[in-house]
Amino acid sequence: MAKVEIPELTQEGSKRRIWSSSNGRSSTSSADRERRAQKEKVWNIVRNRETYCE
């Protein structure tokens, strides 16, 4: 699966966190990984919005 296909996730810190979590827990179901990626995406959007507003 393409892990870095969402622009919000290409920020270095969050990308490293996603890679390490998916690499360290390959037994996790794809649905779980999908949910985590979705949550991560939302948080990054919120963080980006705060940065832009400053």
RODO-2510 file (C-alpha; in nm, 4 decimals, decimal comma):
residues 54
     n   res          X          Y          Z
     1     m     0,0000     0,0000     0,0000
     2     a     0,1187     0,3519    -0,0767
     3     k     0,1841     0,5042     0,2626
     4     v     0,2770     0,8538     0,1534
     5     e     0,0007     0,9355    -0,0903
     6     i    -0,1687     1,2028     0,1255
     7     p     0,0157     1,5396     0,1133
     8     e    -0,0584     1,6086     0,4793
     9     l     0,1351     1,2971     0,5747
    10     t     0,4556     1,3890     0,3928
    11     q     0,5741     1,6112     0,6772
    12     e     0,8904     1,4548     0,8064
    13     g     0,7907     1,3891     1,1667
    14     s     0,4519     1,2329     1,0987
    15     k     0,5878     1,0323     0,8059
    16     r     0,8532     0,8777     1,0272
    17     r     0,5956     0,7946     1,2944
    18     i     0,3650     0,6231     1,0422
    19     w     0,6498     0,4265     0,8885
    20     s     0,7768     0,3031     1,2241
    21     s     0,4309     0,2073     1,3472
    22     s     0,3395     0,0155     1,0309
    23     n     0,6803    -0,1502     1,0113
    24     g     0,6860    -0,2538     1,3756
    25     r     0,3339    -0,3959     1,3722
    26     s     0,2879    -0,5797     1,0435
    27     s     0,0360    -0,8066     1,2174
    28     t    -0,2094    -0,5170     1,2463
    29     s    -0,5138    -0,5586     1,0250
    30     s    -0,5409    -0,3309     0,7222
    31     a    -0,8609    -0,1840     0,8668
    32     d    -0,6711    -0,0853     1,1805
    33     r    -0,3933     0,0685     0,9747
    34     e    -0,6499     0,2514     0,7621
    35     r    -0,8207     0,3924     1,0714
    36     r    -0,4882     0,5058     1,2178
    37     a    -0,3877     0,6699     0,8907
    38     q    -0,7224     0,8494     0,8764
    39     k    -0,6804     0,9781     1,2324
    40     e    -0,3253     1,0848     1,1510
    41     k    -0,4468     1,2674     0,8415
    42     v    -0,7080     1,4611     1,0384
    43     w    -0,4573     1,5622     1,3038
    44     n    -0,2098     1,6797     1,0415
    45     i    -0,4762     1,8902     0,8727
    46     v    -0,5625     2,0504     1,2065
    47     r    -0,1948     2,1131     1,2800
    48     n    -0,1400     2,2593     0,9350
    49     r    -0,4391     2,4883     0,9701
    50     e    -0,3061     2,6215     1,3000
    51     t     0,0311     2,6849     1,1395
    52     y    -0,1241     2,8715     0,8473
    53     c    -0,3350     3,0885     1,0758
    54     e    -0,0358     3,2212     1,2690
***
